[in-house]
Amino acid sequence: MPQPTERPVVRLRPGRRGRERAPWHYADEVVLDRRTRAIPAGAVVALEDAERRPLGAAAFNPGSKIALRLLDPDPAAAIDADWLARQIGRALALRAALFDAPFYRLAHAEADGLPGVIVDRFGDVAVVQPNAAWAEVRLPALVEALTAVAGVTTVVKNAGGRTRGLEGLDAEGAVFGAPLDGPVEVPMNGATYFADLAGGQKTGLFYDQRPNHAFAARLGRGRAVLDVFAHVGGFALAALAAGAASALAVDGSAAALALAERGAAAGGAAERFEARKADAFDAMPALGAEGRRFGLVVCDPPAFAPNKAALEAGLRAYERVARMGAALVEPDGFLVLCSCSHAADLARFREASLRGVARAGRAAQIVHVGGAGPDHPVHAELPETAYLKALFLRLA
Amino acid sequence: MPQPTERPVVRLRPGRRGRERAPWHYADEVVLDRRTRAIPAGAVVALEDAERRPLGAAAFNPGSKIALRLLDPDPAAAIDADWLARQIGRALALRAALFDAPFYRLAHAEADGLPGVIVDRFGDVAVVQPNAAWAEVRLPALVEALTAVAGVTTVVKNAGGRTRGLEGLDAEGAVFGAPLDGPVEVPMNGATYFADLAGGQKTGLFYDQRPNHAFAARLGRGRAVLDVFAHVGGFALAALAAGAASALAVDGSAAALALAERGAAAGGAAERFEARKADAFDAMPALGAEGRRFGLVVCDPPAFAPNKAALEAGLRAYERVARMGAALVEPDGFLVLCSCSHAADLARFREASLRGVARAGRAAQIVHVGGAGPDHPVHAELPETAYLKALFLRLA
C-alpha cells in the first residue's frame, strides 16, 4: 500500500461547491490529466477542491464513472488493515446495538464508511461484495479485518454485483478460511431460513426486508398467506412462525423454493407450507381461477424499475402486480406490495400500486409503509439511496 | 336523523374531475345556493358530481371550509347507529390484528371511514374527538356504538381539537358511562404509562410514537438516555423498560413529568429515572455545561411548523434542536429527532436536522426513519397526511 507521504493529489474541477462532503465524485467532476490517468485503479489519493483545500483521503479509479470515493476526512490517513478494522468495528457496534444474533448486513457501503463494499454476515460466515477497485486490491486486508474484528471463520467473496463491471472488476468469486458446508441456517423473526451462500441469488438471503417480514407476519396470524416472488420464503416462513394458518410460496426458482421448504420443515411448519414453481404473472390469475383467496397477500418482485430508462414500464408492472394481488385478497384482508427499485420513489410506487388496487375494484387503507432494516443505514449526504419500499394495505 | 328518501342533493362544481373519490371537498368546490346554505350543519346529503352522477352519502357543513366529507359510496346509505357500529367494527378488527392489548388509536378519521372523528382507546375507556359537525350531532349514537362494539365502559368527549372552531363547534367536553377514577394505566412496549384523560394534553397520551419508542428503546439498552420534550415519558419509560442505564426526562409541564415519574415507579425503574422541569432550549445547553453526555438523545418537540406560514421558522427551530441535541450525544451514540409538523415534509425536516447535526460538528449515519404507528392508517387518497417523522441517527 502507498505511504501517505507519496500519495498523489487529485483535484475537483471548479464550480463544485456544496459537493465537498459528498461521498463520491463522478469522473466529470474531477481534473483528469495524463498524470491522474496514470494512477492505478484503487489507489488512495489526497483529494482537494478546486481551491486546493484538502477534502480527505479518497479511493481513485480513473476507469470508473465514479472516479473518487471518499474514505477518510484526513488526507494523510493510512488506509491499511488497522483502518479497515476500525471501520468494521464501528459497523459491528451498530449491529450489536440492533440485533441479538450475528445475522445481519454488517457493512452497507458508503453509509458505513466502506464505499462500494457490502458485507452480509451469517453467523461465522461473512459474504463480501468488493464492488469498488480500492476494496478489490485490498481484499486480503479486508478478509483479515473481518476475521479479526467480527470473528468469522469463513469469508466468501461474492463477485456477482452488477456494478463491478463498471469498476473494471471481474466476476470471479472465492472462499477464504473454513470451506462452506451446504446452505447456512439463518434465524430471523422466529423462523429458520436457509441461505445458499455459494450459489444463491446475490448473497443468498436478503436482510433488508427483515422489519417488513415481521410486520407482515403479525398481520398474517391465523390467516392464509400468499407469498409471491417468495425466493427462499422470506415472508412465508416469518408468517408461519408467527402463526399463519397456511402459507403458499410462489417463485420461478425451484432451488429457492427447495430452501424455503427446508426452512418450513425446520420450523415445524411443513404441513402448513405449500410451494408452487411458477411465473408470478401466470400464478396469480391461475390462483384466482382456482377460487383461492388469502387473508394476506405479499408481492415482493425484483426491481422492475432499476434505472430511469425502465421507470415507466416498471411502474406499469407494479400496477399490474397490485391489481393481480388485490384480486386474491379476502374482504378486509391485507396486501403488501414491495419495490426495491431505485428509480421509482415512494410517491410514484404508491401511486402505481393504489391505481392497480383500484382497478381490481378494491378500496384501500394504507396501514404502514416500511423501508429497509436498520442494518442498511443511509449516508447523510445520500438520503435518496433509501431504495426499499413496502406498502401495507388493508382492502375492503 | 333524516331518512335517505328526504336526503338533500349537493352537487360539485364543474372542473373537479379526478376528485370524485376524494374524502372531502372544500366549500369552493361545491355549488352553494340559498337551498344548500339552509341545510343544517352535520346533515347527510346525497353528493353528485357536476354531471349529476351520484358519488355517495356525504356529511355537509355549509359553515366549514371543508363543506363535504364523504361517508359512504352508497348515496342512500343510512348513517345511523348500525352504520357507526359497522365502521367502528372494521376499525377494531384492524387493531385486533395489530395489537394484543386494547390500547391504541381505535379510529383515525378519514382513513377509518369516520371523517373528522378520532377515537383513542385506553382499555375500558374511549376518548372521542368529534371534530366534524356530522359526528357532533350524532354523538349519542357514536357513544352507543363504541360501548356496544368495543365494549368500553367510559366514553370521554374531548372537545379540545383545534379544528372544532372551524366547524362551528364548541370546546365543551363530557364523560359518558362510568366516571374516570384518576389517570389510566397504559401498558406499552413493556413500560407502564399514566394518561390523564380528563385534564391531559390532547387525549392524555400519544399512541402515534409507539414503534419509534420501541426502536429507540432498543438503541438505548445499557446507555444513559435523555428524553427532551418528554411529556409523560414516552421515550424515557420505554427505554428504561428495555434496559437503559438511566433516563432523564425534560419537559415544561410539571404535571406531565409527575405522570412520567409515576410510570417509572410502576416499572420498578424509579432509581434510574430523573425528571427536570425546564424549557428544552434552556435545558440542553445547561446539560452540556454540566458536562452531561448521553448514549441516546431523543428530541420530540411539538409541531414547530404546523402550517405553511410557519414552515421557515419551524425548520430553523428543528435545526436548532438538532444542533443542541447532537452536542449532548456521546461518540457513536444515537440521536433521535422527531417532527409532527404537517407542513414540513420528510425531505425538508431531514435537511434541517442534518444541517443542525453538522453545525454541532458531528457526522451522522441515518439508521432508520420511522413514522406513526399502524393504528394511524392513512387514506389512500391522502398519502400526504402521514405527518409524523422520526429520524434515527448515529453520530461519530
Interface residues (C-beta under 8 A of the other chain):
Chain A: R21 R90 A93 L94 A97 L98 A111 D112 F215 R218 L219 R221 D332 F334 A347 R350 L354 V357 A358 A363 A364 Q365 I366 V367 H368 V369 G371 P374 P377 V378 H379 A380 P383 A386 F392 L393 R394 A396
Chain B: R21 R90 A93 L94 A97 L98 A111 D112 F215 R218 L219 R221 D332 F334 A347 R350 L354 V357 A358 A363 A364 Q365 I366 V367 H368 V369 G371 P374 P377 V378 H379 A380 P383 A386 F392 L393 R394 A396
